[in-house]
Amino acid sequence: MTTIVRLSRAELRKLATPWTFPITLALSAGLAVISVIVTAATAGQHGRPALGSTASTGQMLNLGSGYCRSLGLLHCVAALLRLLLTLNRQGAA
């Protein structure tokens, strides 16, 4: 096993082990599904593109991926805060 593979596996384990990861993943998936449902329910109303059109599909994909990115960023911020709090308790900061 190469060094890159070992380091990549270690980084993935570090991301998946804290309790914030499953919560963030569940929130991200839930918000993405809700955004797609709301976009589909309001398609064709009040000047929005019709369901099944290219613009409607693009809007659904953009909203879902936007939620995933924002919650991924939130997970990173939570991990950094946890690290800073741990360092502060140890007297290193």
Residue frames as qw, qx, qy, qz and C-alpha x, y, z in Angstrom:
[[0.000, 0.891, 0.454, 0.000, 0.00, 0.00, 0.00],
 [0.430, 0.464, -0.025, 0.774, 1.44, 3.35, -0.99],
 [0.228, -0.209, -0.435, 0.845, 1.85, 6.26, 1.34],
 [0.262, -0.074, -0.194, -0.943, -0.78, 8.32, -0.47],
 [0.585, -0.306, -0.652, -0.371, -3.39, 5.57, -0.05],
 [0.509, -0.323, -0.659, 0.450, -2.60, 5.22, 3.66],
 [0.089, -0.146, -0.225, 0.959, -2.79, 8.96, 4.24],
 [0.384, -0.168, -0.395, -0.818, -6.03, 9.22, 2.27],
 [0.595, -0.360, -0.711, -0.102, -7.62, 6.43, 4.31],
 [0.383, -0.281, -0.538, 0.696, -6.49, 8.09, 7.53],
 [0.097, 0.027, -0.006, -0.995, -8.02, 11.41, 6.47],
 [0.517, -0.255, -0.552, -0.603, -11.31, 9.73, 5.53],
 [0.562, -0.358, -0.710, 0.227, -11.40, 7.97, 8.91],
 [0.211, -0.190, -0.358, 0.890, -10.81, 11.30, 10.66],
 [0.293, -0.087, -0.229, -0.924, -13.72, 12.84, 8.77],
 [0.610, -0.250, -0.617, -0.430, -16.12, 9.96, 9.39],
 [0.490, -0.183, -0.759, 0.388, -15.47, 9.33, 13.09],
 [0.039, 0.043, 0.408, -0.911, -16.70, 12.52, 14.78],
 [0.201, 0.510, 0.788, -0.282, -20.37, 12.77, 15.66],
 [0.219, 0.628, 0.026, -0.746, -20.77, 15.91, 13.55],
 [0.042, 0.242, -0.753, -0.610, -20.24, 14.06, 10.27],
 [0.024, 0.352, 0.922, 0.156, -23.37, 11.86, 10.30],
 [0.071, 0.709, 0.488, -0.504, -25.47, 14.78, 11.52],
 [0.082, 0.593, -0.280, -0.750, -24.13, 17.06, 8.80],
 [0.004, 0.055, -0.868, -0.493, -24.60, 14.36, 6.17],
 [0.059, 0.521, 0.847, -0.089, -28.21, 13.75, 7.25],
 [0.085, 0.740, 0.239, -0.623, -28.98, 17.50, 7.28],
 [0.021, 0.441, -0.532, -0.723, -27.38, 17.92, 3.88],
 [0.002, 0.153, 0.921, 0.359, -29.32, 15.07, 2.32],
 [0.049, 0.623, 0.724, -0.293, -32.58, 16.17, 3.96],
 [0.087, 0.708, 0.049, -0.699, -32.28, 19.77, 2.81],
 [0.015, 0.268, -0.696, -0.666, -31.34, 18.69, -0.70],
 [0.018, 0.349, 0.921, 0.172, -34.42, 16.46, -0.92],
 [0.048, 0.714, 0.519, -0.468, -36.66, 19.18, 0.50],
 [0.046, 0.582, -0.232, -0.778, -35.33, 21.73, -2.00],
 [0.030, 0.034, -0.832, -0.552, -36.01, 19.37, -4.90],
 [0.012, 0.522, 0.850, -0.074, -39.55, 18.67, -3.65],
 [0.045, 0.733, 0.284, -0.617, -40.32, 22.37, -3.22],
 [0.036, 0.431, -0.485, -0.760, -38.89, 23.20, -6.64],
 [0.024, -0.158, -0.911, -0.379, -40.94, 20.41, -8.24],
 [0.015, 0.617, 0.739, -0.271, -44.10, 21.49, -6.42],
 [0.070, 0.785, 0.148, -0.598, -43.80, 25.12, -7.50],
 [0.318, -0.103, 0.635, 0.696, -42.65, 24.43, -11.08],
 [0.086, 0.441, 0.677, 0.583, -44.57, 26.34, -13.70],
 [0.227, -0.847, -0.479, 0.045, -46.08, 28.78, -11.20],
 [0.221, -0.934, -0.017, 0.281, -45.31, 32.49, -10.82],
 [0.371, 0.862, -0.333, -0.090, -42.89, 32.61, -13.73],
 [0.491, -0.490, 0.716, 0.080, -40.82, 29.60, -12.68],
 [0.324, 0.346, -0.750, -0.461, -39.74, 27.15, -15.39],
 [0.878, -0.053, -0.127, -0.458, -41.97, 24.13, -16.10],
 [0.702, -0.393, 0.591, -0.058, -41.11, 20.79, -14.52],
 [0.848, 0.197, 0.446, 0.208, -38.91, 18.68, -16.77],
 [0.456, 0.877, -0.054, 0.144, -37.45, 21.61, -18.65],
 [0.710, 0.278, -0.300, 0.573, -33.72, 22.16, -18.76],
 [0.030, -0.591, 0.251, -0.766, -33.98, 25.28, -16.59],
 [0.753, -0.497, 0.031, -0.429, -36.05, 23.48, -13.94],
 [0.957, -0.065, -0.189, 0.208, -33.64, 20.55, -13.77],
 [0.499, 0.429, -0.286, 0.696, -30.67, 22.90, -13.54],
 [0.320, -0.629, 0.177, -0.686, -32.36, 24.82, -10.72],
 [0.903, -0.382, -0.051, -0.191, -33.00, 21.62, -8.75],
 [0.876, 0.096, -0.212, 0.421, -29.43, 20.44, -9.13],
 [0.257, 0.558, -0.245, 0.750, -27.99, 23.84, -8.21],
 [0.527, -0.623, 0.130, -0.564, -30.06, 24.11, -5.02],
 [0.961, -0.261, -0.084, -0.020, -29.27, 20.58, -3.88],
 [0.775, 0.204, -0.214, 0.559, -25.55, 20.89, -4.46],
 [0.022, 0.667, -0.184, 0.722, -25.54, 24.33, -2.82],
 [0.728, -0.580, 0.086, -0.357, -26.97, 22.87, 0.38],
 [0.962, -0.073, -0.105, 0.240, -24.42, 20.05, 0.30],
 [0.539, 0.452, -0.208, 0.680, -21.53, 22.49, -0.11],
 [0.227, -0.687, 0.175, -0.667, -22.73, 24.84, 2.62],
 [0.841, -0.485, 0.079, -0.225, -23.23, 22.03, 5.12],
 [0.889, 0.134, -0.163, 0.406, -19.86, 20.56, 4.21],
 [0.248, 0.585, -0.240, 0.734, -18.34, 23.93, 5.02],
 [0.575, -0.627, 0.114, -0.513, -20.27, 23.95, 8.29],
 [0.969, -0.207, -0.095, 0.094, -18.80, 20.54, 9.12],
 [0.664, 0.343, -0.224, 0.625, -15.28, 21.88, 8.51],
 [0.112, -0.653, 0.201, -0.722, -15.93, 24.89, 10.75],
 [0.810, -0.502, 0.025, -0.303, -17.26, 22.60, 13.50],
 [0.929, 0.004, -0.165, 0.331, -14.15, 20.43, 13.23],
 [0.402, 0.495, -0.236, 0.733, -11.90, 23.51, 13.48],
 [0.414, -0.653, 0.138, -0.619, -13.79, 24.82, 16.51],
 [0.936, -0.341, -0.065, -0.061, -13.52, 21.43, 18.19],
 [0.786, 0.212, -0.208, 0.542, -9.77, 21.43, 17.53],
 [0.109, 0.601, -0.208, 0.764, -9.37, 24.96, 18.91],
 [0.655, -0.592, 0.064, -0.465, -11.35, 24.12, 22.03],
 [0.964, -0.154, -0.134, 0.170, -9.27, 21.01, 22.59],
 [0.596, 0.356, -0.224, 0.684, -6.04, 22.97, 22.21],
 [0.196, -0.667, 0.138, -0.705, -7.33, 25.67, 24.57],
 [0.838, -0.496, -0.018, -0.226, -8.14, 23.06, 27.25],
 [0.913, -0.027, -0.116, 0.389, -4.65, 21.64, 26.93],
 [0.348, -0.840, 0.057, 0.413, -3.12, 25.09, 27.31],
 [0.635, 0.036, 0.440, 0.634, -1.43, 25.05, 23.90],
 [0.256, 0.703, 0.407, 0.524, -3.29, 28.00, 22.42]]
